[in-house]
Amino acid sequence: MNNTDPTSFESILAGVKRLRQQHGANDNDAARNPHQESRNEVNDRERNLEQGSAQERQITNNIQTSQTDVPKEPIINAITRDPTQFDKDIQESDETSSFNGNKRSLNNTNLDARVISKAVLVNTTQKDNPLLNHLKNTNWRYTSSKGGQKIYYDYLVRQRPVLFLTLTYHKLYADYITRRMTPLSKNDNNILIFVVDDSNSEDTLRELTKLCMFNGFTLLVAFSFEQSAKYIQYLNK
């Protein structure tokens, strides 16, 4: 203790005493006003709420301002829509369509090609055939031999050659059907429509059945021109 600097020691004690006095003064203040700290906290919360409300009002004003700047689009429905617009939209969609990012024209040529591909081809030699009067609900058109391209069928249905024959005509020209079958006998996808329009057809049917078997024809027997037309309609489905 003798080696200790009393001045320094006293200064330390004085500093400690001052700290204790200050701490005691703070305790006395808190004891005199115990709710002071809680009121300060309440005031802080109120200030924070006021600031938050002000920010919310500002955001709301900005949203309302932005909504008023955007023009309102009219509501279009089946009642308010221009009746001519629908036809215009259909016309535009028919004229052009998108394919791989490019526009292509759907012209009448392509449409006709699709329709023609499903049409029954009728040899012009069949113009007077009453069968055509009964050929309903079926697309068909005439065709004829041109240049070196010879047509051997009477009707072409789904790429199947069809020959037409009546019993009356066969009795008059017995060798006719044999000559007609010969050019088509190279394949087995042919059809012969035979109309029984006279009596005593049993022997003729046996002969025609043999001809069809050896020349790649399927024999379809009909008893009227209307029934013959229905055969072609069925084959074209």
C-alpha positions as a Markdown table, in Angstrom:
| # | Residue | x | y | z |
|---|---|---|---|---|
| 1 | Met | 0.0 | 0.0 | 0.0 |
| 2 | Asn | 2.9 | 2.3 | 0.7 |
| 3 | Asn | 4.0 | 1.9 | -2.9 |
| 4 | Thr | 0.6 | 3.0 | -4.2 |
| 5 | Asp | 0.1 | 6.5 | -5.5 |
| 6 | Pro | -2.6 | 7.9 | -3.2 |
| 7 | Thr | -3.5 | 10.6 | -5.6 |
| 8 | Ser | -4.4 | 8.0 | -8.3 |
| 9 | Phe | -6.3 | 5.9 | -5.8 |
| 10 | Glu | -8.3 | 8.8 | -4.6 |
| 11 | Ser | -9.2 | 9.8 | -8.1 |
| 12 | Ile | -10.5 | 6.3 | -8.8 |
| 13 | Leu | -12.7 | 6.4 | -5.7 |
| 14 | Ala | -14.0 | 9.8 | -6.6 |
| 15 | Gly | -14.9 | 8.5 | -10.1 |
| 16 | Val | -16.7 | 5.5 | -8.6 |
| 17 | Lys | -18.6 | 7.7 | -6.2 |
| 18 | Arg | -19.7 | 9.9 | -9.1 |
| 19 | Leu | -21.0 | 6.9 | -11.1 |
| 20 | Arg | -22.9 | 5.7 | -8.1 |
| 21 | Gln | -24.5 | 9.1 | -7.6 |
| 22 | Gln | -25.5 | 9.3 | -11.2 |
| 23 | His | -27.0 | 5.8 | -11.2 |
| 24 | Gly | -28.9 | 6.7 | -8.0 |
| 25 | Ala | -30.3 | 9.8 | -9.6 |
| 26 | Asn | -31.5 | 7.8 | -12.6 |
| 27 | Asp | -33.2 | 5.3 | -10.2 |
| 28 | Asn | -34.9 | 8.2 | -8.4 |
| 29 | Asp | -36.2 | 9.6 | -11.6 |
| 30 | Ala | -37.6 | 6.2 | -12.7 |
| 31 | Ala | -39.2 | 5.8 | -9.2 |
| 32 | Arg | -40.8 | 9.3 | -9.5 |
| 33 | Asn | -42.2 | 8.6 | -13.0 |
| 34 | Pro | -42.5 | 4.8 | -13.5 |
| 35 | His | -44.7 | 5.2 | -16.7 |
| 36 | Gln | -42.4 | 7.5 | -18.5 |
| 37 | Glu | -40.6 | 4.8 | -20.4 |
| 38 | Ser | -43.8 | 3.1 | -21.5 |
| 39 | Arg | -45.3 | 6.4 | -22.7 |
| 40 | Asn | -42.2 | 7.0 | -24.8 |
| 41 | Glu | -42.7 | 3.6 | -26.4 |
| 42 | Val | -46.3 | 4.4 | -27.1 |
| 43 | Asn | -45.3 | 7.6 | -28.7 |
| 44 | Asp | -42.8 | 5.8 | -30.9 |
| 45 | Arg | -45.4 | 3.3 | -32.0 |
| 46 | Glu | -47.9 | 6.1 | -32.8 |
| 47 | Arg | -45.3 | 7.9 | -34.9 |
| 48 | Asn | -44.5 | 4.6 | -36.7 |
| 49 | Leu | -48.2 | 4.1 | -37.4 |
| 50 | Glu | -48.6 | 7.6 | -38.7 |
| 51 | Gln | -45.6 | 7.2 | -41.0 |
| 52 | Gly | -47.0 | 3.8 | -42.2 |
| 53 | Ser | -50.5 | 5.3 | -42.9 |
| 54 | Ala | -48.9 | 8.1 | -44.8 |
| 55 | Gln | -47.0 | 5.6 | -47.0 |
| 56 | Glu | -50.2 | 3.6 | -47.6 |
| 57 | Arg | -52.1 | 6.7 | -48.6 |
| 58 | Gln | -49.3 | 7.6 | -51.0 |
| 59 | Ile | -49.3 | 4.2 | -52.6 |
| 60 | Thr | -53.1 | 4.2 | -52.9 |
| 61 | Asn | -52.9 | 7.6 | -54.6 |
| 62 | Asn | -50.3 | 6.4 | -57.0 |
| 63 | Ile | -52.4 | 3.3 | -57.9 |
| 64 | Gln | -55.5 | 5.5 | -58.5 |
| 65 | Thr | -53.5 | 7.9 | -60.6 |
| 66 | Ser | -52.1 | 5.1 | -62.8 |
| 67 | Gln | -55.5 | 3.6 | -63.2 |
| 68 | Thr | -57.0 | 6.9 | -64.4 |
| 69 | Asp | -54.2 | 7.2 | -66.9 |
| 70 | Val | -55.0 | 3.9 | -68.6 |
| 71 | Pro | -57.9 | 4.2 | -71.0 |
| 72 | Lys | -60.7 | 1.7 | -70.3 |
| 73 | Glu | -61.5 | -0.7 | -73.1 |
| 74 | Pro | -65.1 | -1.2 | -74.0 |
| 75 | Ile | -66.6 | -4.6 | -73.0 |
| 76 | Ile | -67.4 | -6.5 | -76.2 |
| 77 | Asn | -69.9 | -9.3 | -76.1 |
| 78 | Ala | -72.5 | -10.9 | -78.3 |
| 79 | Ile | -74.8 | -7.8 | -77.9 |
| 80 | Thr | -72.4 | -5.0 | -78.3 |
| 81 | Arg | -70.2 | -6.5 | -81.0 |
| 82 | Asp | -70.4 | -5.3 | -84.6 |
| 83 | Pro | -72.3 | -8.0 | -86.5 |
| 84 | Thr | -70.1 | -7.5 | -89.6 |
| 85 | Gln | -66.9 | -8.0 | -87.6 |
| 86 | Phe | -67.5 | -11.7 | -87.2 |
| 87 | Asp | -67.7 | -12.2 | -91.0 |
| 88 | Lys | -64.5 | -10.1 | -91.4 |
| 89 | Asp | -62.6 | -12.3 | -88.9 |
| 90 | Ile | -63.8 | -15.5 | -90.7 |
| 91 | Gln | -62.7 | -14.1 | -94.0 |
| 92 | Glu | -59.3 | -13.1 | -92.8 |
| 93 | Ser | -58.7 | -16.6 | -91.2 |
| 94 | Asp | -59.7 | -18.3 | -94.4 |
| 95 | Glu | -57.4 | -16.1 | -96.5 |
| 96 | Thr | -54.3 | -16.7 | -94.6 |
| 97 | Ser | -53.0 | -19.2 | -92.0 |
| 98 | Ser | -49.7 | -19.5 | -90.2 |
| 99 | Phe | -47.4 | -22.5 | -90.9 |
| 100 | Asn | -43.8 | -22.5 | -89.5 |
| 101 | Gly | -44.0 | -18.8 | -89.1 |
| 102 | Asn | -44.8 | -18.2 | -92.8 |
| 103 | Lys | -48.1 | -17.1 | -94.2 |
| 104 | Arg | -49.6 | -19.3 | -96.9 |
| 105 | Ser | -52.7 | -18.7 | -99.0 |
| 106 | Leu | -55.6 | -21.1 | -98.9 |
| 107 | Asn | -56.8 | -20.4 | -102.4 |
| 108 | Asn | -59.5 | -22.1 | -104.3 |
| 109 | Thr | -57.0 | -24.2 | -106.3 |
| 110 | Asn | -55.9 | -26.1 | -103.2 |
| 111 | Leu | -59.5 | -26.5 | -102.1 |
| 112 | Asp | -60.6 | -27.8 | -105.5 |
| 113 | Ala | -57.7 | -30.3 | -105.5 |
| 114 | Arg | -58.8 | -31.8 | -102.2 |
| 115 | Val | -62.4 | -32.0 | -103.5 |
| 116 | Ile | -61.4 | -33.5 | -106.8 |
| 117 | Ser | -59.2 | -36.2 | -105.1 |
| 118 | Lys | -62.4 | -37.5 | -103.5 |
| 119 | Ala | -64.5 | -37.3 | -106.6 |
| 120 | Val | -65.7 | -40.2 | -108.6 |
| 121 | Leu | -64.2 | -40.1 | -112.2 |
| 122 | Val | -66.8 | -40.9 | -114.8 |
| 123 | Asn | -65.8 | -41.9 | -118.4 |
| 124 | Thr | -67.6 | -39.6 | -120.9 |
| 125 | Thr | -68.8 | -42.8 | -122.6 |
| 126 | Gln | -71.2 | -43.1 | -119.6 |
| 127 | Lys | -73.0 | -39.8 | -120.2 |
| 128 | Asp | -76.3 | -41.5 | -121.2 |
| 129 | Asn | -76.2 | -44.1 | -118.3 |
| 130 | Pro | -79.3 | -43.7 | -116.1 |
| 131 | Leu | -77.1 | -44.6 | -113.1 |
| 132 | Leu | -75.9 | -41.0 | -113.0 |
| 133 | Asn | -79.4 | -39.7 | -112.3 |
| 134 | His | -79.3 | -41.7 | -109.0 |
| 135 | Leu | -75.7 | -40.8 | -108.0 |
| 136 | Lys | -76.5 | -38.4 | -105.2 |
| 137 | Asn | -74.5 | -37.0 | -102.3 |
| 138 | Thr | -71.4 | -37.9 | -104.2 |
| 139 | Asn | -68.9 | -35.7 | -105.9 |
| 140 | Trp | -68.2 | -36.9 | -109.5 |
| 141 | Arg | -66.9 | -35.4 | -112.7 |
| 142 | Tyr | -66.4 | -36.5 | -116.3 |
| 143 | Thr | -63.0 | -37.6 | -117.7 |
| 144 | Ser | -61.9 | -38.9 | -121.1 |
| 145 | Ser | -58.9 | -40.3 | -122.9 |
| 146 | Lys | -56.5 | -37.7 | -124.0 |
| 147 | Gly | -53.5 | -38.1 | -126.3 |
| 148 | Gly | -51.7 | -41.3 | -125.6 |
| 149 | Gln | -53.4 | -41.7 | -122.2 |
| 150 | Lys | -56.2 | -44.3 | -122.6 |
| 151 | Ile | -58.9 | -44.7 | -120.0 |
| 152 | Tyr | -60.1 | -48.3 | -119.7 |
| 153 | Tyr | -62.6 | -47.9 | -116.8 |
| 154 | Asp | -66.2 | -46.7 | -116.8 |
| 155 | Tyr | -65.8 | -45.3 | -113.2 |
| 156 | Leu | -62.8 | -44.7 | -111.0 |
| 157 | Val | -63.8 | -44.9 | -107.3 |
| 158 | Arg | -61.0 | -44.5 | -104.8 |
| 159 | Gln | -58.5 | -45.6 | -107.3 |
| 160 | Arg | -60.5 | -48.7 | -108.1 |
| 161 | Pro | -61.5 | -49.2 | -111.8 |
| 162 | Val | -65.2 | -50.1 | -112.2 |
| 163 | Leu | -66.8 | -51.5 | -115.3 |
| 164 | Phe | -70.6 | -51.3 | -115.9 |
| 165 | Leu | -72.6 | -53.9 | -117.8 |
| 166 | Thr | -76.3 | -54.8 | -118.3 |
| 167 | Leu | -77.7 | -58.2 | -119.1 |
| 168 | Thr | -79.5 | -56.8 | -122.1 |
| 169 | Tyr | -76.3 | -55.4 | -123.6 |
| 170 | His | -74.3 | -58.5 | -122.8 |
| 171 | Lys | -76.8 | -60.6 | -124.7 |
| 172 | Leu | -76.4 | -58.4 | -127.8 |
| 173 | Tyr | -72.5 | -58.1 | -127.5 |
| 174 | Ala | -71.2 | -61.1 | -125.7 |
| 175 | Asp | -67.5 | -60.4 | -126.4 |
| 176 | Tyr | -67.7 | -56.8 | -125.3 |
| 177 | Ile | -67.0 | -57.4 | -121.6 |
| 178 | Thr | -64.0 | -59.6 | -122.4 |
| 179 | Arg | -62.4 | -56.9 | -124.4 |
| 180 | Arg | -63.0 | -54.4 | -121.6 |
| 181 | Met | -61.6 | -56.6 | -118.9 |
| 182 | Thr | -58.3 | -57.5 | -120.7 |
| 183 | Pro | -56.4 | -54.1 | -120.2 |
| 184 | Leu | -57.4 | -54.0 | -116.5 |
| 185 | Ser | -56.6 | -57.7 | -115.7 |
| 186 | Lys | -53.1 | -56.8 | -114.6 |
| 187 | Asn | -54.3 | -56.0 | -111.1 |
| 188 | Asp | -56.9 | -57.6 | -108.7 |
| 189 | Asn | -58.5 | -54.4 | -107.6 |
| 190 | Asn | -61.2 | -54.2 | -110.3 |
| 191 | Ile | -65.0 | -54.2 | -110.0 |
| 192 | Leu | -67.8 | -55.2 | -112.4 |
| 193 | Ile | -71.3 | -53.9 | -111.7 |
| 194 | Phe | -73.7 | -56.1 | -113.5 |
| 195 | Val | -77.4 | -55.0 | -113.8 |
| 196 | Val | -79.9 | -57.8 | -114.3 |
| 197 | Asp | -82.5 | -56.0 | -116.4 |
| 198 | Asp | -83.9 | -59.1 | -118.2 |
| 199 | Ser | -85.0 | -62.6 | -117.4 |
| 200 | Asn | -83.0 | -65.9 | -117.8 |
| 201 | Ser | -79.8 | -64.5 | -116.2 |
| 202 | Glu | -78.5 | -67.7 | -114.5 |
| 203 | Asp | -76.3 | -68.9 | -117.3 |
| 204 | Thr | -74.9 | -65.4 | -117.9 |
| 205 | Leu | -74.1 | -65.0 | -114.3 |
| 206 | Arg | -72.1 | -68.2 | -114.2 |
| 207 | Glu | -70.1 | -67.1 | -117.2 |
| 208 | Leu | -69.4 | -63.6 | -115.8 |
| 209 | Thr | -68.4 | -65.1 | -112.4 |
| 210 | Lys | -65.7 | -67.1 | -114.2 |
| 211 | Leu | -64.5 | -64.1 | -116.2 |
| 212 | Cys | -64.2 | -62.0 | -113.0 |
| 213 | Met | -62.3 | -64.8 | -111.2 |
| 214 | Phe | -59.7 | -65.1 | -113.9 |
| 215 | Asn | -59.3 | -61.4 | -114.6 |
| 216 | Gly | -59.1 | -59.9 | -111.1 |
| 217 | Phe | -62.6 | -58.5 | -110.9 |
| 218 | Thr | -65.2 | -58.5 | -108.1 |
| 219 | Leu | -68.7 | -59.0 | -109.3 |
| 220 | Leu | -71.5 | -56.9 | -107.9 |
| 221 | Val | -74.9 | -57.9 | -109.1 |
| 222 | Ala | -77.7 | -55.2 | -109.1 |
| 223 | Phe | -81.3 | -55.3 | -110.2 |
| 224 | Ser | -81.7 | -51.6 | -110.9 |
| 225 | Phe | -79.7 | -48.6 | -111.9 |
| 226 | Glu | -80.5 | -47.0 | -108.5 |
| 227 | Gln | -78.9 | -50.0 | -106.8 |
| 228 | Ser | -75.9 | -49.7 | -109.0 |
| 229 | Ala | -75.5 | -46.0 | -108.0 |
| 230 | Lys | -75.7 | -47.0 | -104.3 |
| 231 | Tyr | -72.8 | -49.4 | -104.9 |
| 232 | Ile | -70.6 | -46.6 | -106.2 |
| 233 | Gln | -71.7 | -44.3 | -103.3 |
| 234 | Tyr | -70.7 | -47.0 | -100.8 |
| 235 | Leu | -67.4 | -47.7 | -102.5 |
| 236 | Asn | -66.6 | -43.9 | -102.4 |
| 237 | Lys | -67.1 | -43.6 | -98.6 |
